[in-house]
Amino acid sequence: MPRRTPRNTLDRLRTPGRFPGFLKTASVCALIAGLLSPITQVAAATGTATASNDYCGGQCSDILPPGENGNATLAQVLLNQAFGTQPDHAEDQLGPYANLAKGYPTLTNATINTFFNDASFGVPSDQVASTLKPAGRGDVTIVRDKKTGVPHITGTTRYGTEFGAGYAAAQDRLWLMDVFRHVGRGQLTAFAGGAPSNQGLEQQFWRNAPYTEADLQAQIDNAVAANGARGQQALADADAYLAGINAYIDASDSGRYFPGEYVLTGHKDSITNAGTIDHFKITDLVALASVIGSLFGSGGGGEVDNAVSLLAAQEKYGVEQGTQVWEAFRERNDPEAVLTVHNGESFPYAAKPADAQGEALPDDGSVTTQPLVYDAAGTGGDQSAGAAAAAATASALTSARRGMSNALVVSGRSTASGHPIAVFGPQTGYFAPQLLMLQEIQGPGLSARGASFAGLSMYVELGRGQDYAWSATTSGQDIIDSYAVELCQDDYHYLFHGVCTAMDVVEQKNAWKPTTADGTAAGSYTMRVYRTKYGPVQYRATVGGKKVAYTTLRSSFMHEADSIIGFQMLNDPDYVKSPQTFQSAVQHINYTFNWFYADSSHTAYYNSGDNPVRANGVDAEFPVWAQAAYEWKNWVPATNTAAYTPPSAHPNSVDQDYYVSWNNKQAKDYATASWGDGSVHRGNLLEDRVRKLVAAGGVTRAALTKAMAEAALVDLRAEDVLPDLLKVVNSSPVTDSAAAAAVTKLQTWLTAGGRRTETSAGSKTYADADAIRILDAWWPLLVKAEFEPGLGADLYSAFTANLPVDEAPSAAHGPTGSHAGSSFQYGWWSYVDKDVRAVLGESVQGGLTRKYCGGGTLSGCRDVLISTLKTAAGKTAAQVYPGDTLCAAGNQWCADSIVQRTLGGIKHGNISWQNRPTFQQVVEFTSHR
């Protein structure tokens, strides 16, 4: 049956905002009437799909806003733009998702599915909305349910099952899939338009994964060859999946119900149907995987920034003391950090060596970023393009990768039923359509329901099987290293094992012109990457006067396809039967993720990723010389393979009393690449609540969901740092009336729970709005006033490059910018916490080596805090929340609110802020095979 189709590209892909101008120039009603006429292919709402081997007993639930339907025809796009109408199932999961923010306090097990979907296998006969035999095949059926329109794919052959998965994916996400295969290939602007946001997006990803077509194919060939029968099966599954996608492309093209964005971006003609929608090929899947892996599963990088801040610290304090200061702020192994494996077990990785070898620190002031864009013309070289390029470069090179995602898993020893309970899911941002899609797959060797990234949904990637469920959070351990390659002959040759070797040049030339969707004027540029055997060149510098290029080598580079085997195993009911077989499956995933598991009796955890074994003495925090002595153990440049740490060395656990993860530190002695794993982390918001529940016992699905939902509304700074700040302020009577009034408001808010929540559902006004405004204004002021005088401007600036000061909900952070939901992942909360506690004379483990606030005295610190508090309290809402294209200046609720960023032509309203997974499961299995 025809499925409605999406729009154009991320808000990173700016297009829908331009549609109204087009609509004003056309007779909308006449145009829509004409466009509606071809849409006649509707499947009968008959048939039934019965649940098979479902051991959850109706206690598995999930949610994925805004809705399953991510395709919209041109008529549906125009109706949405003109009148706000929504295609069926385009946003029917958005309301329940949003409503949990005010509905969680009264949540019970019986009302969970008011806010979630029933994730049981199959569709009751009275809930079948449609039944389809895709392309007339007799070996697969796609049933969609009435409530959400989720596809339930049942096949009698493996090929037919995967064909159906591909067909369903194209029904729900064809435009989005097309967008992201072009992002992965660095061809977005030529496909969707030259808006600065599109330029930035393709540059961000292509800088780190500049693959040729031959590179993409080689990754498939290598993954298949290395995995025996499972590799061959994965290839056959992918071929069938692609056949299903392409069958839908042909059917929707001939039936003229393809996504309307193809017309609006100039790829199809709405009158003559001229133009083509290119078939998908297997290398497109690798291009898609490279985008997802880069966004969510590749920890590391940042070594050059680390070197710059270390040198600044040594310049300020001298080598010995400066190094101590740097290590204190780095918090590699902070004893106060919240841990996922909290039983004291140690998993050493990327530790500081006793005697570092091979370090190649740059000469002061010599570092420059390697250009990516060349020969820019038109809008490819204007001021907006330059700003987009700078932002893309910063995002590509930072170690502060937005991990997102959380997990709360409780052992059956502490639940009311005696069965484990899990509330978990990934935070993948908010898009329309969503990057993920829901599906159920039942066929030979396949039995699962859950979410998969669009275009990679031959398997469920996060979800449930017959008697188990699994999910993941981004872990961020360091699998990326920086090497200083010594130049020879010129700037484009380098020494490799003593031989002067030419760098490989990989180019992508893009040109664009205005379309209905994106009116950006014509422009063009060439993206050019210089690749060495040690990875792409990212910086130029000198080391000891020698000219070098700094490269980044990622263990998953040239291995984007390898993880398919692990996902295949997770979907195989004959493979995953226990915590141990689950851990074995995810060991085949080379992305850096924390994986969680629950069945009716057991829970488990495993940290995945190809962790390279570094040469003795190499410090993973800093660049090293590109010499054989400092390479990864057993590294083979031609294939970028090496020796990796064994599974037992990865943080792992079975049946711990509980697990929490919100991209926090995994285990004792296990260092992550990003900064900020200290005494205050958003993981503490989960840890404190779950620990209390477990101590009390009798945990239910509702209770654990409440813990997640409450943590999703709490301001981390308020709950875990503000109490000590107020201790300092109130260490003497506050006589200034403005400061006293601000303190009263902050204390009142803190007593109420420190949550950013509406006065009532739909009010679009925060309770304790003044206190929230004050803290939002105060935090950056107090951090700077607390630390910059002691550190000095240069070192303070260098440290803020390593770790941003703040990440409030209204800040423009994360992979999607502002209005992205995920907040409080990176910030200086631990530094403020440790420093202020030290000033108060409280016990601090892993302190900052000296006191900074007010020169280290209580009275001096109090003066700093009161002075900055008064300044913050005097800032108007319009100053704190300056407004943007969605929100008027001063609209606090709107500034925080979540937006489903348009990747095509359908728009949705914004919802109240929550800091929670985008796709989320609540599961409690009642029995086991």
N, C-alpha and C positions, 0 to 999 in steps of 0.2 A: 504494500500500500504506500502511497506517497507520504513522505515525512516532510515536515516543514523544515526549512533550512535557515542557517544563520546569516551572518552579516559580513563585516570585512575583517578587521584585524584588531588586535589588542587595543586597549586605550593606549597601549604602546603602539597600537596599529590604529591610528586615528582615521576614521572615516565616517561613522554614523552621524557625527555632529554636522556634517555637511549636507545630509539628506534633505532637511527642510527647505533649503534654497531650491533644490531640484523640484520638490513637491509643489512649490508655489508657481512653477512655470508650466505645470501640466494639469490637465483635468483629472484630478485624482480619482474621482468616482468612475469616470469612463475608463481610465487606465486599469483600475482594479477590476472592473467588470469584465474587461477583455482578458485580463490575465487569469481570472478565476476559471474561465471556461475549460482549459485543458485538464484541470485537476479532477479526473473522474475515476482513477484507479483506486477503489476502496475495497479492502478485503472484508468479508463477512465476519461479524462478531460471533463466530461459532467455534465449537471445539473445546477441548479441555486439556490442561496439562496437569498431571497428577504429581504430587511430591514423591520423590524416591529417596530412600535412605537418608531421611532428615532426622537427626538425633537432637535437634535443638528444642523440640517440644513447644514451639511457638514463642521461644524466648530469645530469638535473634532479631535484631532490629538494625536499620541503617538509615542514613539520610545524606543527600547530596544536592544542595541548592545550585542554581535556581530550579532546574527541572531536567528531566531526561531528554526532552526534545531540543536539540540544538541546531536543527535545520529549519529554514523558512524559505518558502518560495518568494519570488519578487512581490507577488500580491500581498503576502503576509507581512513582508518587510514594510511595504508602503502603508498598509493598514496600521501597523504598529507605530510608524513614524507620524502618521497623520492623526490617529485617534487613540493610540495607546493600547489597542487590542493585542492580546497575546495568543499565539498559536497554542493548540492543545498541548498540555504537559510541558510548556516552556518555563513555567515558574510555579508549579503546584507544590514544589518542595521548599520554596523560599519562605512562605508564611510559617509553616510548622517549625522550620529551622530558627527563624527570627523570634518566634513566640516563646522559645525556651528561656530567653533572657528574663522575662517576667513571670513565666509559668513554673520555673523549677522549684520554688519554695514549697509548693503543694504537690509535687510529683509523687506518684506511687507506681508500683510495678504495673498496675492496671491501666495507668494513663500514659505510660512511656510512648506508646504508638500514637498518641496525640501529637507528639513532636518528632516522631521517627516513622519510618516505613516498617511494615512487617517483612522481615527478610527470610521468611520460610521459603523452602524450595517449592517450585511449582506455582500454579494459579488455580484457585477454586473455579469450578465450571461457571458459577454465576458471576465471576469477576473477570472473565475473558472478554477483552475488548475487540481483539482481532486475532486471526490466525492466518499465517502466510507461509506458503511453500516458495521460498525465494528462487526466482528464475525457473519455476516449475519443477524444481528438484523433488524427488520422492524420498530422499534420505535425510531431510532436515525440515524442521518446522520452527517458525518464530511466532511465539504467542506473546501478546502484550496485554498487560492488566489494565483495568479501567481506572484505577486510582492514580497511577504514576506513569503508565506507558512504558515501563521497563521491559526490554526484550528478554524473553525466556527461551533460550535456544536449545532445542533437543534434536540430536542427530542419531541415526542408526549406524552411520559410518563415521570414521574420524574425519575424512575429507569433507563430508557433508556438514558435519558440525562446525568445522572451521570456516567453511564457505558461508554458513549462516552467520557466524560471528563477524566476518568481514562485511557481509551485506547489512547486518544490523548496525554496525559501526558507521557505515556510509549513510544509512538512513538518518542517523542521529547526529553525526559530526563531520560530514564530508567537507564542508568549507573549512572548518577548523583544522582538520587533518591536512588539507591542502596548504593552508597558511603555514603550518609548522614544518612541513617538509621543505618549504621554501626558506623558512628561518634557518633550519639546520644546514641548508646548502648555501646560506649567505645570499639568497636571491629574493628576499622579501620585498624590497622596494620596487623591483621590476614587476613583481606579481601583484602587489596590493597598493602601491603608491608610495611617493617619496616623502611623506610626512616626517618631520624630524624624529618622532617617536619610532617610526618604522626603521629609519636609518640606525638609530641607537640600538634597537633590538637585534638587527642582523649583525651589527658590528660586535656587540657584546658576546654573542655566541660563536661567531666565526673566528674571532681572535683566538679562542681556546680550542676550537675543533675545525681547523682549516683543511678539510678533506677533499681530495679529488674523487672522481667517480671510481677510479681504480682503487683508491683507498677504501671506499665504502664496500666495494665488492670483495676486496681481500679480507675484510673483517668478517664477512659472512662465510667465506671459504674456510678461514682459519677456525672459526667457532664450530663449524660443522665437522671439520676434520679432527678437531681435538676432543670431540665428545661422542664418538662412536655411534651406536644406535640412537641414542637420544638426540645427537646432533642431526642425524638424518631425519628423525621424526620432526624436529623443530623446523627443518627446511621444508618438509612436506606440509606441515601445518601453516607455515608462512605463505607458501604457494597457494594453498586452498583459501586462506584468508584474503590474499590479494585478488584471487579470482572472484570472491564474493564482493569485494569493494568495486571492482571493475564492472561486474554485472549490474550493480546498482547504478554506477555512472552511466552505463549504456541505457538502462531502463529509464532513468530520470531524464536523460537527455532526449530520448525519443518521445517520452511522455510529457516532456516540458514541465516537470516538477522539480528540477534541480534547484540548488540554493540560489536565491536571488542575488547574492553578492557577486556571482559570476557576471551578471548583467551590469551591475552598478560599478564594477571595476573594469569593464570593457572586454571581458573574455567571451561573453556571449551576447547575441543580439536578441532583444525581447520580441521583435517583430518577425524576423526571418529565421531565428534560431541558428544563425551562422555563428561560427566559432567552435572551439573544442574545449572539453575538460579532459586534461591529460590523464591517461590511465596511471595507476600506481604501479611501481616496480619494487623489487625487493630492496634495492639500495635506499629507497625512500624510508623504509623502516629503520635503517641505521641512522639516517639523517634525523629522523624523529627522536630516536633513542639518545642521540648526542645532545639534543636540547634538554630532554628530561634529566639525563645524567648530570649535565652541567648545572642545571637549576637546583637539583635536590640531592645529588649523590656523589659529589666530588669534593671532599675536604682537602684543604691545604692551600699552598700559595702564601703570599705575603712575606716571603723571606727577605726581599729587598727592603720593604717597609720596616721590617724588624731590624735590619742592619742600620737603617737610617736613624731609627729611634735609639738603638744601642749607642751609636756614635755620638748622638746628641747628649745622652746621659753621661757618657765618658768625658765628653767635652765640658759638661757642667760640673761633674764631681770628681773627675779623675777616673782612670781605668778601673781600679778595684772597687771603689765605692759606687761609681757609675754603673758597673755591671750588677752590683747588688741591688741598686735602685731599680734597674731594668727588670731583673728577675722577680722582684717583689710585685711590680705592676703586671708582669706577664702571667703570674699565677699558674705556672705549669702544673703544679700538683698541690693545690691549696687544700690544707687539712680541713677547712670548714666548708668545702664545696659539697653540694648535694650529689649523691651518687645513685645510679640505677642499680648496680650490684653493691649493696650496702652491708654485706656480711663480713667485710674486712679483707676479702680475698684480693690479692694484688695481681695486676696484669700489666707489667712494665712495657711501655712502648713510647718511643720518641723522647726518652729521658735526656736530661742534660749530661753529656759525657764528662768524665773527670778531667780529661785533657783533650780539648777539641782539636780536631785535625782538619786541614784543608780549607779552612774558612777563607772566603774571598770577599772581604768587606770593601765597599766602594770608597774611593777618595772623597773627601768632604765636598759636597756641592757638584759632584760629577754626574749624578744619575739623571738621565733623561728617558722618557717613555718612547719606545719604538713606535713610530707612526704606523697607522693601519691604512689610512685613506690617502690616496694619491689622485692627481689629475681631476680634482673636483671641479665641476662646472654647474652653473645655474644654482638651483636650490640645494645641490650637493655640497656647496662650498660657502653658503651664507652663514650669518651669525648663529641662527637657530641650529643649523647643521653642526657647527663647531661645538655648541653647548651639548648637543646630543652625543656627539662623539666623545667628549670629555667624560660625560656621565657613564657612557658605555665602557670606556677604558677603566674607570675606577671600579665599576661593578665586576668587570672581568678579572681584575688583578687582585682584588682584596681577598683576605682570608676570612673576613667576616661574612660568610655566605649565609643567607637567610635560610636556616634549616626548617623552622616551623615544625608542626606536628606534635601531638602528645599522646601519652598512653598511661592508663591506670589499670593495673591488673592485680587482683587479690586472690590469694590461694583459698581453696575450699575450706581450709582449716579455720578461716575467719568469717565465712559467710553463713547466712541463715539456713541455706539449703545444703551446705556441705559441698557444693560444686563451685569451681572457680568462676569469677565474674571479671569481664573485661569491658572497659569503655575506652576505645582508642580509634585513632585515625590520623591521616595526614592533613596538614594545613598547606594547601597548594595554591592559595590565593583565591580570589573571587572573580570569575569571568562569565561572560555570556556569549556563547555557551561555555560551560565549565570544561577545564582541561581534562577532567576525568569523566567517565560515563559508567553508569550501572548496567549490569547484565547478569544473567544466569546462564551457565553453559553446562549441558548434560550430554555426554556422548562417550564413546569408547575411550577409556583412559582419562576422562575429563569430568569433573563434578564439582562445581563451585558457583558461588554468587558473590558479587562484590563490585569493586571499582577497578577500572583500568584506564590508562592514558589513551586518549583518542588516537587511533591509528596504530596502537600497539596492543589491541584488545583480543588477540588470539588466545590469550589466557587472562584470567582474573588475577590482578596483581596485588590487591589488598582486599581481603574478604573472608569468606567462610567456606569450608568444605562440608562434607557430610556430618562429621562429628568433631570438628575443630575450626578455629578461626585464627586469623593472623593479621598483623598490621605492622607498620614501620614508622619510625621517626628518623630524621636526618641526624647522623652522628658527628660528622666533621673531623674524624681523625685524619692525620696528615698522610695523603698518598700523592702529594705533589711536591717536588723538590726543585730548587733553582740552582742552576749551574752557571759559572762564569767561564764562557768559552773565550780563549785568547785569540785575538784576530791576527791574521797574517795576510800579506799581499795587499788587501784593501779591507773595507768595512763589511764585505760580503763573503769573505773566506775566513776559516777558523781552523785551529789545530785540533785534529782528532787523532789521538794516539800518535802524535808526532808528525802527522801528515797534514799539509795545508789542503783543506777540503772546501769546495764551494758550497755555500748554503743553497738549499732548494728554494725556489721561488714559486709560491702558489698564489694565483690571482683569481679574483672574481670581479668582473666588470658589470656594473648595473646602471641602467638608465630608466627614467620614468617620465610620464607626462600626466597632465590632469585627467581625472575621471569624474564621473558623477559622485562616486563615493569619497574620493580624496582629490580636492582641488589644488593640491600643491603644484606649483608651477614646474615646468620641465627642469630636469637636472640629471646629473650623472656623476659617477666616481668609480675608481678602481680600489678594491680592497686587496692589499698585498701583504702576505705573510712570508717571512724568511724562516725556513725550518732547518734545524740542525738535527743530528742524531740525538741530541739531548733535548729535543723539543723545540717549539716555536720561540723566536726571539721576542722578548717583551720589554727589555730595557737596554740602554747603552750606558757605559760608564768607563771610568778608569780605576784600576786597582794597582796601587803602588806605581802609578804613572803609566801602566800598560793599558791599552785600549781593549775592552772586553765587551761582549754582548751577554746579557743575562737571559737565560732561557728557562722555561718551565717544563718539567717532565712529569707527566701524570701517569700513574700505573695503569689507568683505564684508557689512556690514549691509544687509539688503534684497536681498542677492545670494547667498543660500544655494544656489540652484539652478544658478548659472552654471557651476560646475565640471563638470557632467554632460557637457559637450561634450568636455572633455579626456579623461575616462575612456572615452567612446565611441570616440575616436580611438585610444586605447591598445589597444582590443580589435579594431581593424580592421586585418587583415593587409594590406589594400591601401593603408593610410595609413602605418603605421610600417614602414619598410624600412631605416632607417639611423639613426645618432646624430642627424642633423639633423632628420629627421622625428619622432623621439622628442621632441627638445627642443621642436619646434613643437607637438606634442600637449600637453605638460605646461604650455606657456605659456598654455593655455586654462583652467588650474586656478587659482582665485583664493585658495585656501588657502595658508598659509605652510609650504611643504614643501621639503626637499631631495630631488631625484629622481635616481635612479641607473639606469644602463642597461648591459647587456652583451649582445653577440651573439658570433658565432664569431671576429670580427676586431677589434671596436671596443668601447670603453667611453665613457661620457659622463655628464655631470652637469649639472643645471640647478636653480636656485633659483626656485620659483614664488611667486606672490602678487601681488595688486594693490597695488604700492607707490605711494602717492600722492606727487605732486610738490608739495612744501611751498612756501609763499611764501618769498621771499628773507629770510633772517635769522631764520626760525622755528627754534627749537631743539626737536627732537622729544622731548627729555627732560622738558620742563616744560609746564604748562598755558599757553595763550595766550588773549588776549581773543577773544571771539566777534565779530569784526569782519571786514569784507570784505577788509581788507588782509592778514589772517593766515590766511585760508581756503586750502584746497588749490587749486592752479591749476585753472581751468576747472570748479570744483565746481558741480554742479547739485543743489540741495537736494531737489527733488521726486523725483529718482531715485537720489540719493546716488551719482552718478558724477562722475569727475574726470579730470584728466590723470594718467597713471601712467608710471612710469619705463619706458623701452623694454626689450625683451628683452635687448638687448646690455649693458644696465647691470646686469642681474642676474648674480650669480656663475654662470659656466657654463664648461664645459670639455669637450673631446673628447680621448680617448686620453692623458690624463695617466698617468704611470707607475703610480700607484695613487691611490685615493680612500679616505679614512676619514671617517666621521661618527658622532658619538654626541651630536648636538645641540650641537656645538661651533661656534665661529666659522666662517663660510663662507669668507671671503676677506679679504685685506688691505683695510682702510678700510671694511669693510661692518659697520655696527653692528647688533647685535641689541637687542631691547627689554629682555631680562632681564639681570640682573647675573651676573658670575661667569666671563666669558670671559677668563681670565687664564693665568698660567704653569702652573697645575695644573688639569687638567680631565679628566673620565673619558675624553674623546677621546684623551688621551695614552696610555691603556692599549692602544688599538688602534694608534695611530700608531707607537709604539715597536716593537711586534711586527711589524706589516706592513712597516715600513721595513727591519727586519732581514731578513725573508723576501725582499723584493725585492732587497736588496743581494746576497744569496746566490744568487738565481735558482732556477729549477727548481721554482717554487711549484706545489703540487697542491691539489685540492679538500680533501683531508684536512688538509694543512698549514694552509690558510687557516681551515678550520673549527676546528682546534686553537687557532689564535691567538684566535679569537673566544671559544671555550669557556674558555680560560685567563683571558682578560680578564674573563669573566663571574664568576669566582670570586675575583678579586683585590680586596683592600681598597685603594682609591685612596690613602687617607691613609698606609697602610703603605708602598706602593711608591714614592710620589713625595714624601712629606713627612717620614715618620719617619726616614729616613737623616740628614737635616740636624738634626732634633731631637736625635737621639742624638749627633751631632757636638758640639752645644752641651753636652749633659749630660756627655759624656765628655771635654770639654776640660780637665777636672781629674779626678783619681781620685774615684770615687763611694764615699764612706766610710760612708754610711748603709746599713745592711743591707737595709732594706725597699726603698729605692730601687734598690740594687744588684741585688737579686733581680728586681725588675720590669724593669730594663734588660736583664738576661740573658735573661729570657723574651721580651722584645720583639725582641732581636737574633736569638735562635734562630728565632723565627717569620719574621722578615724574611729570614734566610738560606734558610729553607725556601720562600720565595716570597711570603709575606704573603697567602696565600689563606685564605678562609673555607670550609673543605671538611671533610667527614666523615673520620674515621679509616679507615673502610671503608664501602663502599656499604651503606646502610641502618642504620648504627650510631646515627645520630641524636645523635652526639657529635662536636664539632669536634676535629681535631688542633690543638694550640697554643691550647686553649680559654682558658687563663689569660691569655695574651698578648692575645687578641682582647677578652676582658672588660676588661683594663686599658686598651687603646686606646679602646674604646667609652666608658669612664668618663672617661678623661683628656682626650679631645678638647674637649668643651664647657668643661671646667674650664680648660684651658690657653689656649683662645682668649679667654675672658673675662679671665683674669689677664694675658694678654699685651697686650690692646688697651684694656680699659675704663679703666685708670688714665690712659693718655695721651689717649684720646678724651673721657673724661668719661662719666658714666652716660647723659646725654640723647642725645649723639651716638651712642654705642655702641648704644643701644636703637633709634635711628632707622635706623642702618645694618643692624641685624639685621632690621628690617622690610623693607628692600630685598632682603636676601640672608640666608637662614637660615644659622646657624652650621654645621649638620651635617645629613647625610642618610644615616645608617647604615641597613643593612638592617632593623634592628628598630624604626626610628623610624616614627611614624604620619604618613607623608608620601604624596604622590602622589595621583592622582585616586581611588584606592580605599582610602586609609589604609594601615595597617600590613599586613604580609604580602603586599606588592604586588610584590616582586621588584626593580623598578627602584630603583637607589640611586646616590648620589654624583653627582647631577646638579647640585645647588646646595649650596654650602658655602663656608667661609672658607679652603679649602686654599691658594688662591693668595696670599691675604694673609699667612698664616702662612709659606708658602714664601718669599715675597719679603722679609718682615721678618727671618726667621731667617737667610737668606743674607746680608742686609745686615749683620746683627750679626756674622756670621762673617767679614765682610770680602770676600765673594765678589762677583763681577760680577752686577749686577741691571739689566736693561733694563725701563724702565717701573716704577720703584719707587714706594714709598708716600709720598714727599717727606720722610719722617722715620722714625727707628727707634722702635719701640714696646716691644719685649720688654725688660723689666727696665730701662726708661729708656734703652735703646740701647746698653748695655754688655754685653760677653760674660758677665762674672761676674754681673751683675744678671739677665740673661736665664736663665742657668743656675740661679740661685736660684729663679726663678719656675717653671721647668720641673720642677725636682726637687721643689719643694714641692707642686705640683699632681699630679705623678706619684705621690708618696707617698699623697696623699689618694685618688687613683683606685685605686691598688693595694689600699687598705684597704676599698674598697667590695665588698660581697658580690655574688654573682651575682643574688641576689634583689633587691638594690637597683638594679643596672644593668638587669636585665630583670624588671620588676615583675609581669609576668603580665597576662593578659587572658582573655576568654571561651574562648579556645582553649588557652592555654598556662599552665602553672603558673609561679608566680614562680620565677625562677632557671633556667628551662629555656632556655638560650642558643640551642640549635639551633632549638627551636620558635619562639622570638621572631623569628628571622630567616626562618623557613620561609615558603614561598609557599602561599597559600590560593586555591582557585578560589572566588571570592566568589559566593554563591548569588543568582541572579536568579530563582530559581524553587524547585521542590521537591526537586531532586536534589542530593545532597551528595557531595563527593569528599574524600579524605584530603589532608593537606598534604604538600608535597614539599620537599626540601632547596633552600636559596637558590641561585639563579643570577641574574645581572644580564644578561639577554639578551632578544632579541626574543621576543614571544609567538608570532607567525607568522614563520617563517623559511624562506628558500630557500637552497639550495646549487646553483649552476648553472655549467655549462661546455658551451656549444654547440660541436658538432663541425663544423657546416657551415651554409651560408646559402642562401637562395633565389637 
